[in-house]
């Protein structure tokens, strides 16, 4: 019998890499998992039904952007985000914390009030407190909810990072109190602390005392090197609760994901496959292809011979190169589907290798090639 309550099951570990499954009200999610980003109630250039056909199990959307446009009242009126965007998949919503950093020139932070924004679209003032972020995410009716945090820009100022960490813990308490009890939904805490092990551990211990359904790692997609990111994961993942999902926010390239999986991460999201698709870049098992390049003008080989949806294998590199160079929208649609399909194939092969105890071989084969 299907259990509608949120839960996480860890099936096996291969050194630090983990094979598991998240159970949600709207279905099960095999981990490690990649979540395509649907910031404004759409994953750009692709239909939901096609996302499902290429084995997408969950998507991400964003509290700040939906608060600005179209406004959560409009989404709540039809029953929530799933109904609004015709999406039967589970949805995770970011809290708006990343925009506190990325739109910092438009933001004023007050510990008690929260973050006051000037809209990037029309200058209208909005206030996003932990309580307001929880209210909005409840109105969106997302399945996994993120606490409101402050994600500082990349800096070596340890005191600044520490002050931000303390504020994020206070906001995490308020977020959980406002979230309340709902066994069908999940609330994730967000570990901050920059590249400093002691601050990361301080943040994690503070969040563990509060207690969350999952734990995310924030502040690791803000300009640090891959080496720095992996070092943080090496230092923090062994201390994270084993029986809760671990989510690395905003990451990343295929090699980022493969390296993070090997260090114990379960969940990922990134705009890279969709954004790259709109700029002519394709991810493949042989590496990245810049299909704007003139060398593909006469390349009549399939872009992806393994993707059978919509007779996709019939689209050649030559044809996609032509579409790109004539600014045709179809180029973005083809490359978006191709790239998300590649990411989902990557996750599927990772899970298969973990199941078959061959993850080490898979990692060594692909870590420097994809």
N, C-alpha and C positions, 0 to 999 in steps of 0.2 A: 504494500500500500504506500502511495506517495505521501511523504511528509511535507506539508506546506511551510513548515518553519525553517528559518535559515539555519544552516549547519555546515560544517566543514569536516571532511573525512580525509585523513592522510593514509594512503594505501601502502606506500613504500618509499624508502630513501635510497639513493645511490650516492654514497659519500654525503654531500650536502644537498644535492639535487633531490627534488621532491615530486612525487606523483600523487595527485589527490583529486578531490571533487567537492565543489560547492553546491549545496542544495538551496534553491530559492523557491519562492511561491510560484514563479513563472517557469521553473525548469532547472535542470542540473547543468553545471558548468564544469567541464574537465580542466584540470590544472596540471601544468602551467598553461595559461591562457593569455591571448592577446585581444584587447578590446579596441576596435576601431572607434575613432573619435567623431561623435555627432554633436559638435559644439552647440549649434543652433537648431536642434531638433531635426537634424539631417546629417547623415554621413555624405559629404559632398560628392556629387557625380555618380551616385549609385543607389538603386532601389533597395529597400529593406528585403524584399523577397529574394533578390540576388545575393545580398549579404548572407542570408540563411542558406542558400544553395551552395555557397562556397565555405560552409561550415563555421560561420560566425556564431558564437554562443552568447555573447553579451556585448553591449556597446556602452560608450560613455557620453554623457552630455553635461552641460555646464550651467550652474546656477546663476552666475553673474550675467551671462549673455541672455539667458531666457528671462531673467528679471527685467533686463533692459528692453528686449524685443522677443516675443510679442507681449510680454507681461504675464505673470503667472495666473492672474485671474482668468485670462482667456483659455489657458491650458486646463486649469482646474474645472472650468465650466463643462468641459467635455469628458471629464473623468480622470484626467492626468496625462502625462507625457506619452504613455504607450498608445492611448486612444488618439491623441492629437497627431502623432506622427505614424500611426498605423504600424506599431512595432510590437510583436508578441514576445520578443526576447527580453530577458532581464536587462535593466538599465542601472548603471552606476552614475551618480551625479557628483561632480566636483563641487566644492562648497563656495567657490569664489575666492578662496585664499590666494590662488596663483595670480589672480588679477590685481590683488592688493600690491603684489610685487611688480607685475608687468606693466601696470598702469599707474605706477607710483606717483607720477607727476600730476595725476588727477585725483589722488587719494590723500585724505587726512585721517590719521589713526588716533583713536582715543581708547584707552584700555576699557573704560566702562561703557562707552557708547558703541564702539566698534569701528568700522572703516566707513568713512563718508566719501562717496564717489561723485565726481562730475562725469556724467555719461559721455563716453567717447563718440556717441552719435549726435547728441543734440545739447549737451551741457547740462541737462537736468540733474538735480541732486538726488542721490540715493544713499541710504544708510544700511550697511550690512553688518549686523551684530551676530553673535553666535545664535541668539534666539531667532532672529529674522532669517538666517540661513537655514535653520532647521524648519521653520515655518514654510519657507519657499520649497524646500526639498520634499516636505510632506505634501504640499499642494501639487508638486510634480508627480508624486506617488512613485518615486524611484525605489528600486529594490535594495540598493546599497547606497548609504548616505555617508558623506564625509564631514568630519568636524570642520569648523572654521578655524583656520590657523593663519599665522603670518609667515610667509616664506621670504626671507631676506634675499636680496641680490647677492651674487657671488662676491665675497669679500674675505679678507684675512683679518678683519677686525673682530677678534674673539669676543670682546665685550658686547659688541653690537649683536652678534649671533646669540650670545647668552641671554641678553635682554629680550630678544625676539622669542627665544625658546620659552622663557618664563611666561611671556604673554600668551603664547600658544597653549601652554598647559592650563592656564586660567580659562582661556576660551574653550578648551576641550571639556573642562568640568561643566561649564555653562551649556555647551552643546549637548552633552549627555543628559543633563537635567532637563533641558528643553525637549530632547528627543523622546524621553520617557521610556516606556516598555512596549515593545511591539515585536513579538517573536517571529513574525513573518518578514520583518525588515532587519537590516544590519546597519550598525553604525561603526565606522572605522576611525581609529585615532591616527594621527600623522606625526611620525618621528622627525624632528628637525635637529639641527646641531651642526650644519655645514660639514666640513671635512675633519672635524675634531672628534676623536673617539670618546673622550670623557663627556662632551656635551651630548653626543648622540645617545650614550648610555644613560645620562641623566634624563633626557627627554623620554626615552623608552621606559625607564623605571617609573617616571611620573605617570605615564599613560597606563602602564600595567596596573598601577594602584587604583586608577579610575575604573579600568576594565572596559574593554571593547570587543566587538565581534571579529575584528580583523585589525591589522596594523600596517599602515602604509609608510613608505619612506619618501619624504618630500625633500625638496631642495637639492636634487641630484640631476636636474636637467636645466641648469642655469648657467652653463658655461665651463664647468670643470672638465678635466680630461677623463677619458675612459679609465686610465690607470688610477686616478684619484677616486672615481666612482667605485671601481672594484675594490680598492683598499677599504673604503667605508663599508661596503657590503661584507668583506671578510671580517671586519671588526665587529659589526653589529648583528648580523644574521644569527650567529650562534646563541645570542642572548634573547632572541625573539621567541614568543610562545610557539611551541611546536604544533599545538592543536588549533592554531588560528591561521587563516590565510595571510600571506605577506604580499604587499602590493608596492611595486616600484613605480612611482608616478612620473609620467611624461617620458618614458624611455621605451624604445629608442631604435637604434639600428639593429639589423639582425645579429651582428656580433655582440652588441650590448646585451641583447636578450639572452643569447646563448651563454655568455659569460655570467650573467646574473642568475640564470637558472642553475648553473653549476655551483652557485654560492647560496642557493636556498630560497630564491624568489619564486612566487606562484602566479602573480598577475602583473600585466603590463598594459599601458596605453601609450599611443604616440600619434601625432598628426603626420609623421613622416611618410607612410605609404600613400596617403591621399594627397598630401601637399606635393610630394615628389612626382606623383602621377600627373598633376596639373602643370608641371614644369618639364615634362618629357623624360623623366628618369624611371627606369624599370629595374626592380630587384629580381635577380635570378639566382639559380644555384651556381652559376659561373661568375657571379659578381654583378655589379651595377652596369646598366647599359644606358648611355645618354643618347636617346633616339632622335635628338635634334641633329646629331652628327651626320655629316654628308656621307660617311662610309656606309650608312644603312639605306641609301637611296635605291640601291639595286639588290638589297638583301631580301630575297623572297621566301626565307624560312619563317615558320610560324613564330609569333611572339611567345606563345605558350601552347605547346602541343598537348599538354596534359589537362588543359581546362576546357571541358566539353560544353559548358553552359553557353547557350546562344551560338553554337558552332564557333566558339571563340578561337579555336585552333586555326581557323581559316584566315584570321587577320595576320598579315605579314609585317615584318619590321619595315619594309619599304612603304607599305600603305600607311602605317602609323607615322613614319617620318614625314610623309606627305601631309597627313592631317595636322601634325604639329606645325609645320612650316606654312600652313594656310590658315592657322588659328581656328581650326574646326573644333567645336565642343566635343565631338565624338572621340577625339584623341584623349581628352581628360577622362571620359567615361571608360574607355578601353583600358587605359593605364591604371586607373583607380581600381577597377575590378581585378586586373592582373596583379597589382601589388598587394592588395588585401588577400587575394587568393594565395600568393606566395607566403605571406606572413602566417596564414592559417595552415598551409602545408608545413611550414617550419614548425609550428607548435604541435601539429599532429605527429610529425616525425620525432620530435623531442619526447612527446608522451609515449610513443611506441618504443623508442629506445630505452626509456626508463622502465617500461613494463618488461622488456626483454633483457634487461641488465646489460645493454650495449651503449649506454649513454656516453661513456668515456671515449669509445671509438668514434661515435657520431660527432662529439665535440672536437676531437683532434682532427677529424676530416674537414670540418667546416668553419672552425673559429677564425681562420685567416683567409677564407675564400668568399664568404657571403657578405 
